[in-house]
């Protein structure tokens, strides 16, 4: 095979690999604004920061944001919750027509009482959800969330986890990842489309 033919084969292989990757991402996430009911999300029953049972059925009728994290997180989780709080503030009175959930990936430490204390620093409309390890594992699986305990020494640990905000529609179907890398007013305008 000539050098030119080798380059053509390499370019074609790279193109096909990129196409397969693109189509895989498109299948997993879907086009923005297109609900992907079969891909992400599903039934769950967890306990909120007030000790009240909350299920996916309780959320029907309002679009909602879902973020998975843990209260011992040093940076990404509090930053994300602050950004979600800013979006809720930017929604004004429309914030009552949506929901925002913080689901723990660390149910061993994140009890309802711990979540209640932690969330007192953020928008009061944020709901913190916890449950048994089996319940949390099931909801992580439904949302395709990666979460793993990482030992840090002296019996302590941190959590490595997916740091994505999910936008769910009024029927509880996944719409798209929700970007917080923009002005809160712009994010709020995007969320309003699903009210």
N, C-alpha and C positions, 0 to 999 in steps of 0.2 A: 504494500500500500504506500502511495506517495505521501509526502509530508502534507501536501495540500488536501488530499483525501482524508488524512488523519485529523486535520484541523476541522474539516467539515463535519466529520463524525463526532468529534468532541463538542462542537457548537450545537449540533443537533441533539446530542445526548443531554447537554446542559439545558437546552430549551425544553425538552421533554420532561426532565426532572423538575424544572421550575413550574411547568404546566401541571404536573401531577400534584406538586405541593400546593399550588394555588387552588386547584379544584378540591383538594382535601380540606383546606382551610375554609373554602366557600361552603362545602358540605357541612363542616362542623359548626361554623358560626352563622352562615347564611348572609344574604345581602342585608345591609342595614334597613330596618323597618319591616323585615319579613319574619313573622313569628316562626319559630322552629320548635313546635310542640314536642316532637318526638326526640329531640336531641338533648335538651338541657332542662332540668327542673322536674317537678313531680310532687307527689303526695308526701307530706310530712306532718308530724305532730311534735312540737317542742314546747318548752316552758319559757315564758318571758321574764324580764327582770323583776316583775311584780309577783311572780309565782303563778301566773295565769297560763293555762294551756292555750297554745296557738297552733292552728293548723293551716295548711295551704287554702282550705275552704274559707277560712275567716278573711282571707285577703282578696277574695273574688270581688270584682266590681271596682277595684282601684288598681292603677298601675303601681308597681313597686320596684325599688332598688334592693339588691341583696349583695352584701359584702361579707366574706368569711375572714375571720381574724381571731385575735386573742388579746386579752387585757394586759398581758405582760410584754406585749410587742413594744419595742423601743421607738419605732419611727413610722413605718408604713401604715400601720393600723390607725394610730391617732391622727396622722395626716389625712388619711382617706376619710375618716369620720368627720374631721373638721371640714373637709371639702364638701362632703354630703350635707353637713349642717348648713354650710353657706348656700348650697343649692336650695335647700328647704326654705331658708330665709328669703332668698331671691324669688321663690314662688309666691310669697305673701300668703294671701288667703287661700290660694290654690293648693298650698301644702297640705291642707286638710283633706284634699281629694286624692292623695297618694300616700304611700307608705315607704319607709326605709328600714331595712332589717340588717342587723349585725349578728351573724351566726358564728358562735365560737367554734374553733377547731381544737380547743383545749378544755373539754368538759370537766376534767379532773380538778382544775383550779377555778374555772369560770362558772361559779354557781350563780343563781339568780341574784343573790345579795351582792356578789362581787360585780356582776354586770350593772346592777342598779347604781352602785357607787361610781363605777367607771363612766357610765353614760351621763352622769350628772354634769359632766364638763361639756356636753354636746347638745345639739338641738333636742328639745324634750319630745319631739315626735319620733325620734329613733327608737326602735324596739330591739332589745338585745335578747337573743334566743340561745338556750342551752338545752341539754338533755342528757340521757345516758350515753356512754361511749357508743353503744350500738345504734342509737337514734342519730347521733352526730355522724357516724360512719355512713349510715344510709342516706342522709341528706347530702353529704359530701359526694357520694357516688352518683346521686341523681343530678347534681350540678356539675359533675366532672371536676371536682375540686381535689387537688393534690394537697395533702397535709401529712407531715411527718415530724415526730418528736426527735429533737436533736440534743443529746446530752451536752452540758456545758461544764460539768465538773461539780464536785461536792453534792451530788444528788440532784442538782438543778438541771433545768432544760429550757430550751426555747422551741419554737415551732417554725418549721419551714412550710410555707403554704402558698397556694394560688392567691394572687392579690388583684383580682378582677372584680369590677362592679357589674352585676348583671341587671339588665333592664327587663322586667317582666310585664306583660300587658295585663289588661283587666281580667282575662281568663286564666292568668297564671302561666302563660306561654312565654318562652324566651323570645325576646325581640333582637337584642344585640348587646355586646359589651357597651357599657355606658362610660363615656370619656369624661373625666374630671379635669383634664388638661386644657381647660378653657375658662373664660370668665364665668362665674356662677350664673349670671344673667343669661348667657348663651346656653348653658347646660339646662337651666330652668325652662327656657323657651323650647328646647328639644323635648324635655319631659312633658311639657304641656300638650304636645301633639297626641299623647296617649291618654289624656284625661277623658 
